[in-house]
């Protein structure tokens, strides 16, 4: 159990749907160098099925 002296302050920021899409787009471009639209299309087509790059996983986990 954490006591007050052990706890860390954590700020939680809730994003609007638009802000969430902007964030995911930025992460897709930053991590993979491609737009979210391109990533989503390739993801749904199975292009990354055998890809174990953690950057692909990071972006995939952000998809709705």
URZI-V87925 format. One record per backbone hydrogen bond with DSSP energy under -1.0 kcal/mol. CO is the residue of the C=O (numbers start at 1). NH is the residue of the N-H. If there is no record, write none. Layout:
CO/NH, CO/NH
This chain:
3/6, 3/7, 16/20, 17/21, 18/22, 19/23, 20/24, 21/25, 22/26, 23/27, 24/28, 25/29, 26/30, 27/31, 28/32, 28/34, 29/33, 35/39, 36/40, 37/41, 38/42, 39/43, 40/44, 41/45, 42/47, 43/46, 46/49, 48/51, 53/57, 54/58, 55/59, 56/60, 57/61, 59/62, 60/63
